[in-house]
Amino acid sequence: MNEARLAIVYVSDLIGQPACHKVAPVPEEAHESIIYTIDLLSQNLTQAAENFADFLTSLPALGVFYHFGFTPLHERRKLPLRCRRYLLDVGYIMDGTFAVLTLLAGFADISLSDCKPNCYAASQAPQRTSISAGQVYYQLDQVDTEVYLRREPGQAYGPWRMVYGASATQRRDYWAGVGVLYEAALKTAPIFAQLHLMSGLYARGAGEDLGGPIEFRSGIEVGYDFGSAGRLAASYDHRSNAGIYATNFGLETVQLLCEGTAFSPHRYVPFFCQCFRCQRARDGKDK
C-alpha cells in the first residue's frame, strides 16, 4: 500500500511477500525470544486435543513451521494423557493450597494440645539434612532435572520447624529460600508426612521464565523412617510467585528424598556429578 518505506517485522511475516525485501535481521541478543505456545485446557482435555497437540509437534508439522519461518524451542518429553490430567489437577491444588495446609495443620495441632500460654514459644527440634533429586515439570512437560539440598537447623516455633534449602537444575536455574515445615507421624508405624512453605529467590539460567526473582515453594513429603539409618520419602512441590508478577505459570517438582541427622558432603559428590554430568579435568580443576 506504499504506506511505509521501512519497517521492523517478524521474519515469518516476510515469507510469501515477494514485494518486501529483507534488509537485515535484528540480532537475537538484542531482544527476548518471541514464543508461540499451544495450551491444553484442563476443563476439556480430550484425546482429540491431545492428538492435535502431538501432531503440531510432529516432524511433518515442524517441516511446515520451518518453511514459514518458525523454529521449535526444544524437544520436550510428553506425558501420557492420563498423567497430564493428573498433573494439571495436582498443580492447581498445590498452587497455594499446600501453603495454607502447612499453616492450618499447625494451628490445628495447637488447638488440640495443652500448650497455653506458650504455644508459639521457641524450642529445640531434631537437626536433619536432606538431599533429593528428581524431575521438574512446566506446563505439563518434563523440562529439567533438579537436585535439592535442605537443612532443618533444629529450631521450632510451636508446631512449625524452621527449614532452609537451595536447589539447582541441569539447565543452571537456581533457587534458595527459607521457611517452615509441619510434620505428622503415625503412632503405629514409622511413616511420616511433612508439609512445607518457603519463600526464596530464583535465578534463571536457561530454564523457564517464572515471572521474577521472588518465588514461593510449598509441597508435601511422605516417607518411611528407618531410625538411625535415616529416612526416605517421595516429594512433590509447587513453585510460583503467588501472582506478584504478570507471569505466574509455576513449576512442579517430583523427587526422591533422602534425609538423616548427620550429613557428610563427600558422600554425595558422585551423586551430584552424575546428575549434572560433571567432569574432572586432567589438571585437577572442576568443570
Buried (B, 14 or more C-beta within 10 A) or exposed (E): EEEEEEEEEEEEEEBEEEEEEEEEEEEEEEEEEEEEEEEBEBEEBEEEBBEEBEEEBEEEBBEEBEEEEBEEEEEBEBBEBEEBBEBBEBBEEBBBEBBEBBBEBBBEBBEEEEBEEEBBEEEEBEBBBBBBBBBBBBBBBBBBBBBBBBBBBBBBBBBBBBBBBBBBBBBEBBBBBEBBBBBEEEEEEEEBBBBBBBBBEBEBEEBBEBBBEBBBBBBBBEBEBEEEEBBBBBBBBBBBBBEEBEEBEBBBBBBEBBBBEEBEEEEBEEEBEEBBEEEEEEEEEEE
